[in-house]
Amino acid sequence: MRRHLFATWLLRRSMPTNHVEAILGDLLEVSGSDDGTYRRLLRSTVWSLGRRSFAGYAAAVFGGGIMAALQSQFFSSIVRHEANLWQQSWGSTLAFLAGSMGLIVCFSAVRYGLRDRMTWIALACMVPGLAAVEFWWISAVPVAAGVCFLAFAVFSLIRKSTRRAFVSLMVLAALQPIVWFGGLTLLITPIAVFLKHSHVSLSAIAPLAVTWLIATYLALVMFACLSYVKVHRIATAITA
C-alpha cells in the first residue's frame, strides 16, 4: 500500500478519517475498470481540498473587508449625523456582528457551497444587520431590520430542519465579540507592555508591530473558521 500513501494523505485532508478507507477502496476499484471515472473522482477530491484551502483565504480577505468596511462606514456616519451615545453603542456592536457574520458567509460559501443550509441562514441573518448599520439614522430602517430578523428567527425555530442550525449559528455569533476582543487584547498586550517598559518608540518597531498585528488577525480568522467548521459539523450531524 506504499504507493497509495499520497492518495491516503490527500483524502485525509478533505474528509473525515473514518471515510478514507472506503473512498480509497472505491477509487482503487474504479481505477482498474474505468480510467475516466477514476480521473473524475480524483479531480473531485483535489477540487474539494483546494476549495477548503481557499475558504480561509476568502474569509480573511473578503470577510475581513466586509468587517472593516462596515466599521469604517458606521464611524464616519456617526460624525455626519451626530449620533448619541446609545446609537453609537448599539450601532458599533451591530456593525461588528454583521461583519463577523459576513466573514462566516464568505468562508461557508466557498467551503460548503451556496446551497448549504447554514450558508443561507448566515446570509439571511447578515442582510438585516447590513441595512440597519448602513441607514441607522433613519429610525424606520433599524426597526424594519429587527422585525425581519425576528420573523426569520421564528421561522427557523419552528422548522425542525433549520432549528439546530440557527441556534448553533447564533451561539457562534454571540461568542465572536469575546473571541475577537479577548484575542486582540491577549495578543497585542505584549507589544504594549514592551513599549511601556522600554525606551523604544513605536515607529522604531513599526515593521514588527505591523507583522504582529497581521499574524494576530490571521490567527483570529483561523480560530473563527475552525469554530464554524465544528459548529457546522455538529449541526449537520444533528439535522441529518
C-alpha positions, 0 to 999 in steps of 0.5 A, spaced: 500 500 500 506 504 499 504 507 493 497 509 495 500 513 501 499 520 497 492 518 495 491 516 503 494 523 505 490 527 500 483 524 502 485 525 509 485 532 508 478 533 505 474 528 509 473 525 515 478 519 517 473 514 518 471 515 510 478 514 507 478 507 507 472 506 503 473 512 498 480 509 497 477 502 496 472 505 491 477 509 487 482 503 487 476 499 484 474 504 479 481 505 477 482 498 474 475 498 470 474 505 468 480 510 467 475 516 466 471 515 472 477 514 476 480 521 473 473 524 475 473 522 482 480 524 483 479 531 480 473 531 485 477 530 491 483 535 489 477 540 487 474 539 494 481 540 498 483 546 494 476 549 495 477 548 503 484 551 502 481 557 499 475 558 504 480 561 509 483 565 504 476 568 502 474 569 509 480 573 511 480 577 505 473 578 503 470 577 510 475 581 513 473 587 508 466 586 509 468 587 517 472 593 516 468 596 511 462 596 515 466 599 521 469 604 517 462 606 514 458 606 521 464 611 524 464 616 519 456 616 519 456 617 526 460 624 525 455 626 519 449 625 523 451 626 530 449 620 533 448 619 541 451 615 545 446 609 545 446 609 537 453 609 537 453 603 542 448 599 539 450 601 532 458 599 533 456 592 536 451 591 530 456 593 525 461 588 528 456 582 528 454 583 521 461 583 519 463 577 523 457 574 520 459 576 513 466 573 514 462 566 516 458 567 509 464 568 505 468 562 508 461 557 508 460 559 501 466 557 498 467 551 503 460 548 503 457 551 497 451 556 496 446 551 497 448 549 504 443 550 509 447 554 514 450 558 508 443 561 507 441 562 514 448 566 515 446 570 509 439 571 511 441 573 518 447 578 515 442 582 510 438 585 516 444 587 520 447 590 513 441 595 512 440 597 519 448 599 520 448 602 513 441 607 514 441 607 522 439 614 522 433 613 519 429 610 525 424 606 520 430 602 517 433 599 524 426 597 526 424 594 519 431 590 520 429 587 527 422 585 525 425 581 519 430 578 523 425 576 528 420 573 523 426 569 520 428 567 527 421 564 528 421 561 522 427 557 523 425 555 530 419 552 528 422 548 522 425 542 525 430 542 519 433 549 520 432 549 528 439 546 530 442 550 525 440 557 527 441 556 534 448 553 533 449 559 528 447 564 533 451 561 539 457 562 534 455 569 533 454 571 540 461 568 542 465 572 536 465 579 540 469 575 546 473 571 541 475 577 537 476 582 543 479 577 548 484 575 542 486 582 540 487 584 547 491 577 549 495 578 543 497 585 542 498 586 550 505 584 549 507 589 544 504 594 549 507 592 555 514 592 551 513 599 549 511 601 556 517 598 559 522 600 554 525 606 551 523 604 544 518 608 540 513 605 536 515 607 529 522 604 531 518 597 531 513 599 526 515 593 521 514 588 527 508 591 530 505 591 523 507 583 522 504 582 529 498 585 528 497 581 521 499 574 524 494 576 530 488 577 525 490 571 521 490 567 527 483 570 529 480 568 522 483 561 523 480 560 530 473 563 527 473 558 521 475 552 525 469 554 530 464 554 524 467 548 521 465 544 528 459 548 529 457 546 522 459 539 523 455 538 529 449 541 526 449 537 520 450 531 524 444 533 528 439 535 522 441 529 518 
